Amino acid sequence: MTGNMKIDRRIQEFFYGFGDGMSGAWWRNQHNKHHAAPQKIEHDVDLNTLPLVCFHHQVANETKIGKALLKNKFYRDYWLKYQNILFGPVTCLLVALGWQLYVHPHHSLRTKNYIELVWMALRYFSWFMLLPYALTTGHGGAVPGVLSMMGYYLWYVEVGSSMIFINFAMSHTHLDVVQKDEHVNWVQYSSRYTVNVQNCFLVNWWMSYLNFQIEHHLWPQCPQFRFPQISSRVKEVLERNGETYKTLGYWEGLQITFANLRDQADEALQQARIEATLRKKGMIDADHDALLQKEHEKKKPKTQ
């Protein structure tokens, strides 16, 4: 924002801490990892979302936590099966509250970033101690109690988290994945594993220009409002070099995103049923996974 990294980080810490109840340092760390390898199995942190949501069936079928969760009847028959329905009203809220109340404060405490904790504390002090006096008009002159303010807070977090996480999900989650031992270059990550959403005034405003995900992944530090100015040239260069420039309509993107949540759950459950049947018939022994892992390690090229 200012061109001075130290000042810009302090600004981010204020807006993340006071405005969102979150850690700017945590976000930088995790989001940089995502940008380094979007949609890559075991590398993209945005795919490591169990148990709350499964964006790709491999994450459920081929990880320890996924296999453990699939043994749980409630998780299989309710949470995973209906994740496309739960994602907006329930999952997004749980993610945001988990971040605000544990993950981000814990990161700030662990890294001794106390200024972030100060901003977070000031946020909740303002919400529960100052804001109620500004809401007396709607309560007939009475100051809203703690329970009322907690209800308002949950409603506010639900609306905000659903908006941002659903918009984020449209950018990647329904696309193909890069296998953990597969390698692509920076431009291919941006072109093949991200997707744009239509360029129009309303969508640009609603998504804060993050509907230009291809450009955002090519130049993460570029101001987002500049992307409409370069999008046509990016499209031309990519297509001239045999790469794709995918753009979806907003409602089309929503439909594809939620259909993918349903389809990935169905695929994960189907594979789990097949594996369970094969194990029951003795066609897969107890050491099957370990043997597969050993074979995989043997096939890996040796580094000098």
HELIX and SHEET records of a PDB file:
HELIX    1   1 MET A    5  PHE A   14  1                                  10    
HELIX    2   2 PHE A   15  ASP A   20  3                                   6    
HELIX    3   3 GLY A   24  ALA A   36  1                                  13    
HELIX    4   4 VAL A   45  LEU A   47  5                                   3    
HELIX    5   5 HIS A   57  ASN A   61  1                                   5    
HELIX    6   6 LYS A   64  LEU A   70  1                                   7    
HELIX    7   7 LYS A   73  PHE A   74  1                                   2    
HELIX    8   8 TYR A   75  LEU A   80  3                                   6    
HELIX    9   9 GLN A   83  LEU A   86  1                                   4    
HELIX   10  10 PHE A   87  THR A   91  3                                   5    
HELIX   11  11 CYS A   92  GLY A   98  1                                   7    
HELIX   12  12 TRP A   99  VAL A  103  3                                   5    
HELIX   13  13 HIS A  104  ARG A  110  1                                   7    
HELIX   14  14 TYR A  114  PHE A  125  1                                  12    
HELIX   15  15 SER A  126  LEU A  130  3                                   5    
HELIX   16  16 LEU A  131  ALA A  134  1                                   4    
HELIX   17  17 THR A  137  HIS A  139  5                                   3    
HELIX   18  18 VAL A  146  HIS A  172  1                                  27    
HELIX   19  19 TRP A  186  ARG A  192  1                                   7    
HELIX   20  20 PHE A  201  TRP A  206  1                                   6    
HELIX   21  21 GLN A  213  LEU A  218  1                                   6    
HELIX   22  22 GLN A  224  ARG A  226  5                                   3    
HELIX   23  23 PHE A  227  ARG A  240  1                                  14    
HELIX   24  24 TYR A  250  LYS A  280  1                                  31    
HELIX   25  25 HIS A  288  LYS A  299  1                                  12    
SHEET    1   A 2 ASN A 196  VAL A 197  0                                        
SHEET    2   A 2 THR A 247  LEU A 248  1                                        
END                                                                             
